[in-house]
Amino acid sequence: MSVPIPFNKSSQQGKELDYIYHTISNGQVSGDQSFSKKCQSLLEDTLGVQKALITTSCTHALEMAAILLKIQPNDEVIIPAFTFVSTANAFVLHGARPIFCDIRPDTLNLDESKLESLITKQTRAIVVVHYAGVGCEMDKILEIANHHGIAVVEDNAHGLFGKYRNRWLGTFGCLATQSFHETKNITCGEGGALLINNEKFIERAEIIREKGTDRTRFFRGQVDKYSWVDVGSSYVMSDILAAFLYGQLEKWQEIQKKRENIWKRYNKELSDWAAQNGVRRPIVPEHCEQAFHMYYLLMPSGECRSKFIAQLKDRDVMAVFHYLPLNSSKFAVQMTEKSWQKFQCPVSEDVADRLVRLPFYSNMSHDDQSRVLEAVLKFDSLT
Ligand SMILES: Cc1ncc(COP(=O)(O)O)c(C=O)c1O
């Protein structure tokens, strides 16, 4: 038996351990200490966002976005049906109705041609997800959102350091969120960030993140004591994790380059096999510089995908499927049956059934990738 090739494996990329040692030996382990500030400055300087606040997760950054946008019961929030549950839950927690938009068959991003028909007087936000780190059609999405005066939030969990028409993902919406979960390009195990592109949200975001208090202003010496001033929760990341995160963030170019090489090798070496087996490889439009977050394949059918995953597993290669469409999830069906419309999202349903992700992680060795390729190339969809 060979050692299995996992779907994902996090690894040290730089000085993570030194920095963790440093933060503990300096006695600075709570939030907003020196490594948190370094992470935030790096994100602000690199992406050019007005403010970056690191958080305990992307889910929590999305929850902060919902509070900042003052989402109320029965407000409608448009989200792609093909996404992680947090994209919806962060807003549903505040009573919003998720309005599920189908995805484009090419990039698997929210289908902007369907947006207008979903907008009503109750629509308060459009949340986009740059699936696999390939940008959504932001020109059209922003045009529609601006025309109707609706906020755009980018759930950029996959897209850090990707670009759309030469502009960083995470800089289009008034708010954007990042994930530093173990499966992401840059990680600290569990973590996230809120990127703020509209100055009017900065002060309140700092308060929401600090349990509804003006503690951040107090630490800056702007008030002489801090107190309860608004709603909020505990979204501050410990500096131990921030130290880990900074060790990775300062190596972002190297990490992205490694991932680019892995992605391009998969794409090149699977090209003939994919054509012969009716398998579709990822589509990246020319105007998008992707973030190299994952390598997926669209198999000809759901049945074929199950066979493919099983055969790879027999060869100790762990390939996995991805999101189940949220519109047909048990919870969404219960919610929508009781209250409002049902959503037909045929592309999301179809893609969810056929999509498979190959093992993909920053330190994947050439040999391990060869083993994955060998296993994939042995699969014949026609048998
Ligand atoms: C699109 C998307 N949004 C949000 C999340 C949640 O991220 P986190 O685990 O950092 O809360 C994920 C997780 O994978 C995701 O894929």
The ligand as an ORCA input file, in Angstrom:
! r2SCAN-3c Opt
* xyz 0 1
  C     -17.105     30.427     -0.645
  C     -16.842     30.212      0.817
  N     -17.242     31.139      1.682
  C     -17.029     31.025      3.011
  C     -16.369     29.924      3.515
  C     -16.165     29.817      5.013
  O     -14.836     30.027      5.361
  P     -14.371     29.854      6.883
  O     -14.156     28.390      7.114
  O     -13.090     30.656      6.966
  O     -15.435     30.420      7.743
  C     -15.921     28.924      2.646
  C     -15.220     27.753      3.182
  O     -14.617     26.969      2.533
  C     -16.166     29.071      1.258
  O     -15.781     28.127      0.385
*
